[in-house]
């Protein structure tokens, strides 16, 4: 048996033993590559005499042709096998439902939705949105809002105090969004019409309280603001927010250091339908917010003359009115990051609340 026949038998055995496309490619490189066994034989033709070349040339070229054809045939077979296996492995069950898009699956958190709803309502009334820092000084959080040092009213707020700074001053996590009222009065001249949504912090936790929660406050300052204006603003807000035609409200005297007179506001409702409270009907009452005329000391702290300007303010818990409107029983669920809860109570991301199209479509 000649060396060419021996080499051919060896290569053909390797081709037959190739189990996949990577293996047959390795055989091709070993035989026909630049340094392959057949290629080396072809390189040797130049060193042969004319008589030897006349005999060896056809034999080596024939070997190359047969090997190349065998490799191509086996590679096609292995390719077909690979395609068949992949089709079986990656088969698609066309009876399965189509997976919805991220925009369809995603949900807006109820708090973000409530902020958008409130923004839409008060923007329609001519209010602008104001914001302030979560970490406040004692001055802005208490003193400027008519909480003197040692005043018992400071005990109304279970405050988170930070470590003293180099000057010995202890900043706080703001207990309400009211410091933004002072910052706005310092920065802007009346008339002022703002709403202030934001996070607040108090040491309290149960089904209706959380150490971190959300509030929204409103502030109006001009020369003629009065309680009648305050009542109208709150009535229009409640009708738009709860999406009812009428509301019945009552104002009860109360105490807040930063307003005088101060009121707590109840709204007539019906509680007979389980967790969802219906407003605009029924015989029950529910307290939903606090309000009042801005205290003269607060106006002075904001750099305004109380003999020239007056105003009113109100505040309510965003989390609480979300629970009332959408029937959510436990405030703690707002912060548990449970995707199942968010999928149930969340809102579609492309359904932006508007007064024209409906707040909670």
N, C-alpha and C positions, 0 to 999 in steps of 0.2 A: 504494500500500500504506500503510495507516495506521500510526501509531507503535506501536499496540498489537500489530498483526500482526508488525511488525519485531522488537519486543521478544520476542514469543512465539517467533518463529523462532530468535532468538539463544539464548534459554533452552533450547529443545528441543534445539538442537545441542549445548549444553554438557551436557545430561542424557545424550544419546546417547554423548558422548565420555567420560563418567565411567568410570574403569577399576576403581574399588574403592569401598568404603563411605565411606571418608574423602573421596573426590572428590565423591561425590553429596551428602554432607553440606555440603560447601563450596558447591555449586550452590544447595542449599536456602537456606542462610544468605544468599547473594548475591541471591536472588530474593524470598524470603518472610520473611527476618529483619526485625528492627526497622528497619534502615536499608536493606533490600533494595529492588531496583528496582520490584517490584510493590507492595510496601508503601508506597513513596514516592508511587506513583500514587494509591493509596487515600487517603493523607493529603491529597492535593490536591483531593479531592471537596468539601471544606468551603469552599473558596475559589471554587467555581464557582457560576454562577447556576442557578436551578431548571431552566431549559431544558437547559443544558449538563450538569447533573448527571443529568437524566433519560436522556440519551443515553450519557454516559460511564460511569455507574454499572454498568449491566448488562454493558458491554464489559469493564470492569476486573475485576469479580467473576467473570465467565466466564473471563477470562485466569487469575485466581488459582486457580480450580477446576481448569482443565486442567493448569496447571503443577504443582499439588499432586498431582494424580492421576498425572501422568507421573513425578514424583519418587518417589512411593510404589511405583509399578510397577518402576522401574529399581532402587530400593533393595532390593526383594524379590529381584530377579534377581541382583544382586551379592551379596546375603547367601547365597543358595543356592550360588553359585559359590564363595564363601569357605569355606562348610562343606564342600563337596566337596573342595576343595584341602586343607583341614586334615585331613579324614579320610584322604586319600591320604598326606599327609605324616606323620601321627601314627598310622599303623596299627600295631596290636599283633599280633605273631606269637604266637598262642596256643599254638603248639607249643614255645615256649621254656620252659625250667624256671623255676619261681617262685623269685625271689631270696629267699634266707633272711634272717631278721631279724638286726639287729645283735647281739642276745643269742645267736643261733645261730652267727654268723660269728666273734664275738669269742673270744679265747683268753686264759687266765690264764698268765702266764710261769711256767716250771717252778720258779724260785726262790720266787715267791709261793706256789705250790702246796706246795712243801716246807715252808715256814714254817708254813702252815696245818696240814699233816700233823703236824709236830712239836708244834705248839701243842695239837692234839687229843690226842696221845699223853700228853704230860706234864701237861696239865690233868686228864686222867683219873687220874693218879697224885697229884694234889694240889699240883702246881707252879703258880707264877704267872709271868707274863712280866715281865721287867725290861729297861729300855733306858737308854742313856747317850749322851753326845755323841760325834760322830765326831772332832772336834778335841779332843785331850787335852793335859794338862800332862805333863811328864816324870815328875812325881811319881806320878800315877795310872797312867801307862802302864808305868813301869819301877820306880821306887824303892819304891813301896808294895807291889809284887809281888815284892820280894826281888831286884831287879836293882840292886845297889849301883853308885855311880859308878865307871866304869872296869872293871866286871866283864866278863869275856869273854862272858858269856851275852848281853850287849846286842848282840853281833855276830851273834847268831842271827837278828836281825830287820833286814832292809834297810829302814830307816825313812825316810819322807818328813818332813823337818823344815821348819817354816815360818820366815819371817824373824823375828828377835828383836823383842820388843815394847819399850816404853819402859823396862822394867826389865831388859832384856837377856835375858829368858827366851824360849827357843825352844820353842813348842808343836809338837806332832806330829800327823799323821794316825794315829789309833790303829792299832797293828799287830795287835791282838787285841781281843776283847770283854771280856777279863779286868778292865779298869779298872772295869767295872760291878759286879764283885764287891766291890771296896773301897767304892764309893759306896753299895752296898746295906747292907753291914755298918755303915757310918757312920750310915745313916739308920734302919735297922730293928734290932730286938732279935731274937735267936734265939727259937724255931727259924726258920730261913730255908730256903726251898725255891724256887729260881728257875731259870728257863732264860733265856738271853740271846741271841736271834738278832740279827744286825746286820752292817753292812758293816765291812770292815777293809781296810788298805792296806799294801802292801809293794812294793818295787821289784823286780818279778819278772814275767816274761811268757814263756809257751810254751804248749804244748798242754794242760798240766795246771796252769798257774799264770797269774794275772792280777794287774796292779797294784792293782785293786780287786776284792775277792772277799767272800764271805759266810761267817760262822762262826756256830756256836751253842755256847754253853757252858752248863753246869749247875753249880749250887752248892747244897750242903746243909750247914747248920751247926746242930748241937745238941750235947747233952752225950754222946750215945752213938753217933753216926755212926761207921761203921767200913767196912773194905774189903768185908766181906760184903754190906753194904747197897749199896755202890757197884756190885758185880758184879750184884746182882739188878736194880738200876735199869737198867743197861746191857743186860742180857739181855732184859728185858721190852721195852725200847725197840726193840732190834734185831728182835725177833720181830714187834712191831706194825708197825714201819716197813717192813721188807722183806716183811711179810705171809706169814710162814712159821710153822709150828707149833713148831719147835725151832731153836736155834742152838747151835753149839759155839764157845766163845771161849777164848782163851788170853791171859794177861797176861804181858808181858815187861818186865823192869826197864828203866827209862829215866831221863832227867834232864829236869826242868823246874824253873826257879828257884822257882816258887810252890807246888810240891807236894813232899812228902817222906813216904813213898816215892812214886815216880813210876812209871807204867807206860804202855806202848803196848799197845793191844788189837788182836789179830788175830781175825778171824772165819772159820770154815771155809766154803769155797765151791767152786763148780764153774765153771771158766773155759772149758769145751769148747764153749760155745754161742755163740761170736762175741763181740760187744761187750757183751752182757747177761750179767752175772755172776749165777749162781744161788747163793743162800745157803741154809743149812740142809741142804746135801748136798755131795758131792764130797770131794776129798782135798787141795785147795789151801788156802792161807791168804792173807788180805789184811788189811793194817793199815788200820783205819778211824778210829781216834781215839786221843787221849792223855788220861790221867787220873791221879789220885793223891789222897792225903790232903793237905788244905790245910796249907801250911807254917806253923809257929807265928809266924814273922815277919810273914806276911800277916795272920794273925788279929790280931796286935798293931796293925798298920797300920790295920786296920778298927775298932779300938777294943774288941776282945774279948780276954779273958784266955784264953790257950791252956791254962792249968791247969784251966779250967772248961769250955771249949768245944772241940770239934773238928769237923772236917767233911771232905767230899770234893768234888772238882770234876772236870769232864771237858770236853773241847772237841773239835769236829770241823768240817770244812769242809762247809758246806751245798751248795756247788756240786759238790763231789766226790761226796757221797753221792747227789745227784741224778743225776750221770753213772752211778754204779754201778747205781742202781735202774732207770733208764729207758734205759740203753744209749746215752748221748750220748758220742761219741768225743772231742770237742774243747771244752775249757772256753771258748775264745775266742768260740765261737758264741753263748754266753749274752749277750754284750754287743755283737754286731754289728747288732742291730736289723733282722734279715732276717725279713720277714713270712712268707716261705716256711718258714723254720725254725720260727718260732713256730706257724704253722698245723699243722706236723707234730708238734712236741713239746709244744705248749701244751695246756691243759686247758679244758674247757667252763666258763664262768663260773658257771653255776648248780649245778654238781656239787660241793658243798662236802664236803671230806673229813671223815668221822666214823668212830669206831671201830665203831659199830654198822652203818653202811651200807657201809663199806669206804673206805680212804684214797684209793685211786687208781681209783675206779670210772670 
